[in-house]
Each structure stands twice: as structure tokens, then as C-alpha cells.
Amino acid sequence: MGGRWNFTEWTIIFSFIHSLEFMPGFSLMDSTERNEASREVGAGGVSRLFALLRTLGEVPEGGERVTQLAQQVGLSQPTTHRLLRSLMDEGMVEQDARSKRYRLSLEFFALAANAGKTGNLRDLVRPSMLRLSASLGDSLFLLARSGFDAICLDRSEGPYPIRTFTGDIGGRVALGVGQGSLAILAFLPEEERETVIRYNLPRLKDFHLYDEVLLRSEVENVRRLGYAARNTGVLEGMAGVAVPILNRDGHAVAALSVATISDRLGPSRLPMVVELLKREAAAIGPRINPFDPTLRRPSQTFGG
């Protein structure tokens, strides 16, 4: 069972740890042990579990004893043993009855294999982009949040020559610049949204786009309408409209965006484009794998 893990297997780890961390009444250790482990690891239960799971992923085929695991993880033996018991209770770790050594279980790897069937965000959204591009005859973009930026994960070209802030696939822009990133910003959790706005305001001024009052007004308008749209702006002759792709909590993880020439996004056509975008985004949202590594590190899609 030893060897390094791929992204699929890490998906299972993250999912499992997340469920433990927020399970009502769940406690990995008493207050004395928690203080001790906090000094040893310093980042709470999630860090302790990750450290132990990483170590288990590197142990020999026959597993490893708790004493060696504790040394490698940097935790006390009682704390390590309690973590192992919790993992065993969930079926993620097994102990050899004869040698008393611990290793990842077959169930863990079965779950990892099953998680691999979900695909990543780019693969999930690609059919929608192709449908929209064919229906509208315009260029489509998929943007995902990457910290304080939005990064272009994919694009489908239309027949009209366009210019965008993100440019080609892999290009990035500060959240708030362009309709796709504005749609993401508007539907972030409130606390995160405020943090991003405060951090990005100086960056947005470099584009001569917003002062704080205008940016907040734009964000509220996007939240009210459910989409971001602009016809002409910094990129002369260009127009864009975008809708957020929301997770199960109603928060944006990405955006679908149309970029075209200004003449093609007037008042008579805009409602139809928005409706098509919203329909596709609504179908994508419930199918998103919340533990898709793309959502945490979009640049890894391009090997970054």
C-alpha cells in the first residue's frame, strides 16, 4: 500500500478530514493532548491528520508501528495512537493483527479510485462551453478563483476577434477586473469578499477601473442581478457578460463568461445570453466535486 499518492487519492484525504473536522461533537483528543499537539504541529486537527496520512502514504508494504509513526509525524505517541484509532473507525486505516503495524486500508484506495471518476472542473464545464459557443457564435471563457485573482481555465473561440483581460488559457487577472472575475468576487462569502476587495483595490486602480464606492456598487449590482455585464469599457469595442458557477453553499468557485464585440451584446440580445449562461451554470453547480484540486490550485491544471 506504500508509494506516493496522486491527486485522486488526495481528494479522498481532504474529503475525509473535512468531514471529521466539522462533525458535531467530534474531538480527536482531550484538552491536555490538544495543547500538546498544538505545540507540536501548530495548525489544529486538520494539520495533524494530514501529517499522519502523508506519513502513512510513504510507509513500507507491511505498515509501520505507532512509535515510528509518532516520531516521523512529530507528535506524542498517545496523540498519534488516538488519531490512528479515529482513522481506523472510519475505515481509512487498518492494523495488522500480528505485527501491530498500521497502513492505509483497501477501502481508502477504493474510495480514491471512485473519486477519480468525478473529473475536474475544466472537464465538467467543457460541454457547456461548446454548447454555448455553438448557440451564441461568441467566445466563451471559464474562469476560476486563484487567491486574489481569477485564472482562465478554458476558452472556446467564436468567429469575432476579441481582446480580454486574461488573454489565453492560463492568464490571470485581479478579482474585480473583467466580468468573469467580478461575477466570482460578488458571490464569494462575505468575509472573503471584503478581504479581497481591500487587497485588490490598489491593483484595480492600476487599471483605472474603480474606486471603492464604484466597485462596491458594481458588486451589489451583480449580486442583485445574478450576472455581470458591460458594453464598452477599458477594452474599446469589446463587451462581456458573465455568471457565477456556485457550489452547494451558494458561493462562487468559477464563472462562465462571454466576450464579444459591443454590437453583439446590446439590450435586445443581452437577456437571451444571460439566460443561456445561467441555465448552464445552474446545471454545473450541483455536479462540482468540492474536493477537486483544480478549485484549490487552478494553476495545477497547466502543470504550474
ABEGO torsion letter per residue (X at the ends): XBEBBBAAAAAAAAAAAAAAAABBGBBABBAAAAAAAAAAAGAEAAAAAAAAAAAAAABBAAEBBAAAAAAAAGBBAAAAAAAAAAAAAAGABBBBAAAGBBBBBAAAAAAAAAAAAAEBAAAAAAAAAAAAAAAAGBBBBBBBBBEABBBBABBBBBABBBBBAAEBBGBBBBBGBEAAAAAAAAABBAAAAAAAAAAAAAAAAAAGABBAAAAAAAAAAAAAAGBBBBBEEABBGBBBBBBBBBBAAGBBABBBBBBBBAAAABAAAAAAAAAAAAAAAAAAAAABBAABAAAABAAAAAGX
